[in-house]
Amino acid sequence: MLSLTTGLAPLVLAGLLGWTGAVKVFSRGTAQQAPKTALARMLRSSERATTVLRATGAAELLIAAGLLTIPANPVPGAAAAVLGAGFLGYLGYGRAVAPESSCGCSASEDTPITWRAFARAAVVLIGGATVAAAQDTWWPAVSERPAGALVFLAGAAVVLVALSADLDRWWLLPLRRTRLRVFGHPLLGTATDQVPVAASVELLENSLAWQAAAPVVRSALLDHWEDDGWRILQYSGVYGDRENARPVAVVFALDATAGRDTGDDPIVRVSYVDADSGEAVAVDELRAAPSRRILPMAG
């Protein structure tokens, strides 16, 4: 298994760097995403950030080509390890000075820097060091053990996809919706006049709860589901001051049957969940008069 891992490491690393490098170099989104990255904050220029992102992408493509064509040569692996170390340093500094910004790692992410970006950079560092030390080629591992190689590469692909926040919309959000369809919820299949999600969003954005949480919110609606009569609406955000800021999921809950024609303002509950640990962020209780009907979510 160890020989298979070291033998296929160049392929895995080349796939990761080839993908992120190609997106940075060829995607039109690079220039659009650059102003949202921590790099733009560091360089104080969106144009310079775009140039650096494209140059980094070109370096990634060059290293990926080396890993595919001359994997036994230690240079591509060593270069990947240096690149991974540089990514880790950049992510650490970016998280410290601009926690609300994205890393721009694939030039298509617009979420704040989380542990997944650090984990992916660590994969590049460790994978590059492994390839440089092993100085092994990948084609014997594929030709001699094709079934094992296929299983290993498929598992590696799953791990890399899970570490890529910009791919969540392709697997994580559909997975959540599938779970609700399979296991159901109290309102599924029973409500004949369900309130559209857009109506709940409109109701939320006109509420005092939204006004209170708006300084934290950094995205449009990312996900929604229903649970025990509540409609849950999830956004991403950044909580805390500049020195102690951290990325969070901002979760609102309101009556799933509430609409503009239901009369009284609905009760809205708000919760902040740390994007790294998944634990609820301890915030001061939202103090409001009873007529405002804004409540923190339990747990």
N, C-alpha and C positions, 0 to 999 in steps of 0.2 A: 504493500500500500504506500509506503514511504517513497519507493522508487517511482510509482505511478504519480504521486503528488509532485515530486520534484521534476519529473519528466514533462508533466502537463502544465506546470506553473507558467512557463513562457506563453502558452496559448491563452490561459486565463488572463494573464496580465496584459497581453497584447489586445485581447478583446476589450478589456476595460479601458485601456488608454486609447485604443483606436476609436472607440465610441465617443468618449468625452472629448478627444482631440478633434474628431470630425465635426462634432456639434459646434465647438468653439470656432473652428476655422471657417466652416461653410454655412452655418446657420445665420439667417437674417436676424434671428432673435438675440444674437450676441450683442449687437449695438443697442438693442432695446432693453436688455437685461442689465447691461453694464452699469447704468446709473443706480440700480438697486443693490449693487454688491458692496461688500465691505472694501473691496479694492478701490472703488471710486472714491470712497470716503478717505482712504489712506492717501491716494494720489491727488485728491482734490480736483479730479477731472474725469468726466465720463469718457472723453475721447482717449485719454491716456489709458484708462482702464480697459477700453475696448481693444486697444493695440496690444496691451500686455496679455489679455485673455487670448487673442488670436495667436500671439507668439507662443504662449504656453501650449495652445492646442497644436501648433506646428511641431513643437518639441515632443509632445505626446505621440503624435503620428510617426515621427522619426524613430522614437524609441520602440513603438509598437512594430514598425517594420523591421527593426533590428532583432527584436525578440522572435519574430516569425522566421527570419531568414538566417540569422547567425546566433541561435540561442546558446550554442556552446561557448561563444565568446563572452567573457565576463563584462564587457563594456556596456551592452544594453541593460543588463541586470543592475549593474552598479549605477547607471544613469537613472534607472527607474527608482532605485532606493533613494538616491539623492533628491529626486523629484518628490517622492513620498514624504521625505523629511521636510522639504520645503513647504509642501502642502500643510503638514501638521503645524509648522511654525506660523504660517499665514492664518490658518484657522484659529489658532490660539490667540493671536494678536487681533484678528478680526472680531472674534467673540468678545474680546475685552473692550475694544474701542467702538464697535458698531454692532452690538448684539441684535439689533432689529433688522440688520441687512442680511441678504443672502450671500453665499460664498461664491457663486458663479462657477462652481466646480464643473457643471455640465452646460453652463450658459443658458439653461432653461429653467433653473430653479428660482422661485421667488419667495421661498420660505426662509425664516431665520436659520442660522447655523445651529445644528443639533449634533447629538452624539453620532448620528449616522454618517455625517460628513467626516468626522474624526476617524470613525471605523474604516471608512473607505480609503482614506489617506493612509491609515495604518496597513491596510491590505497591500497598497502600492509599495510601501516601505519594506514590509516583511517579504512580499513576493519578489521584489527586486533583489533583496539580499539573498534570498534562497536561490534564485536563478544564477546570480553571480558566483555564489559558492559552489553550486552543483555543476555548473558548466556542462549541462546535459542537453541533448536534443529531444524534441518532442515527438518526432515522427516514429521512432521505434515503439514508444508507449502506445501510440494510436494503432500501428500496424500489428503489433504482437498481442495487444489486449484491447481490441476494439470495443467490446461490451463494457468492460470496466472503465475505459476512457470515456465512453458515452455517458455512463452514469455519473462519473466524477465531474465532467464538464456541465452536465445538466444541473447537478447540485451546486456547483460554483456559480452558475448563471442565476439560480434562484437566490443565492446569498447576495450577489451583487445587485440584483433587482430590488431586494428587500432593503438594501442600504442606500437606495437612490430615491430621495423624496420626490423628485420630479416625475417618477413613474407610478406614484401612488394612485393617480387617477385611472391607471390602466388595470390595477389589480386589487388594491386595498379597498377603494370605495365600492367597486362592483362586488367584492367579497362580502362587505358589510351588508349591502343590499340583498345579496343572495341569502345570507344568513337570516335576514328578516323574512324573506319570502318562504324559506324552508321551515323555520321554526315559528314564524308568525308573531303577532303581537295582539293585544286586546282589541284593537280597532280594525285589524286586517280582515276583510271579508264581511264585516258586520255593518260598516257605515255606508249608507247609500248616498250621503251628501257630504262627503269629506271636504274639509276646507282645503283649497289648493295651498301648496307650500309657498307660492309667491304671495298669497294673501297673508300668511303668517309672518313672512319676512317684512311685508309692508306694515303690519300691525306692530311688529317688534321695533322697527326703525322709527316709528312715531311714538314710542314709549319713553318714559323717563329712565327705565332700566338701560335702554340703548344709549341714551345721553350720558349716563353715568359710566358706562363701559367703553364708550367710543374712543377715548384717548388710548386705550389698550389695543383695540382691534386694528389689525393690519391687512385684512383680506376681505374679499367678498365671501359669501356663503360657500363653505367647503363640503359640508355633509349634513344630512338630516335624517332622522328616524323618529319613530314613535314608541313610547314605552309607558304603559299603565295610564293612558289618557293624556300624556304629555307629548307635545311635539318638541323634539330636541333639535336645535340649530347650532352648528359648530363653525367657528371661525378661528383663524390663527391670530396671534397678537404678541405683544411684548409688554411685560409687566415690570414695574420698578423704575427707579431713576437711572440715569446714564451709567453710573458706576456699578449698580447692582441689577441691571436689566437682564431679563432672561426670557426666552421664547416660551409662550404658553398657548394652549388651546382655550379659547373663550367659548364656553358652552352656555347657551340660553335654553330655558324650558318654559313653555307656555301651554295653555289649554289647547289641545289639538282641534277642538271644535269651535274655538273662538274666532270671530271674524268682525268686520266693521259693523255688521248689522246685529251683533249680539248684545249691544247695550254697553254695560260697564266695561271699563278698562280691565283687561285680564291680568291675573297675577303673573309676573315674570320672575323667574329665578335665574341667577347668574352664578357661574362657577368658573374658576381659572385652574387649568390643569397643566402642570409643568411638562413641556414637550420632551424633556430628556428622561425624567424619572416616571412620568405618568401619574404622579401624586398630586393631590389637590394643593394649590398654593394657599398658604394662610394669609388672608387679606382681612382688613378691618371690615366689620359688618356694615353693609350699606344702610345708612340711617336715613329714613324717610318717613314722612307722615303716612298714616294708614291709607289715605286716599291715593297715594302714589302706588301702592301695592307692588313694591319691588322687594323681593326676598332673595337672600343667598341660597344656593342649592345645598342640600344636605350632603355631607361627606366630601 
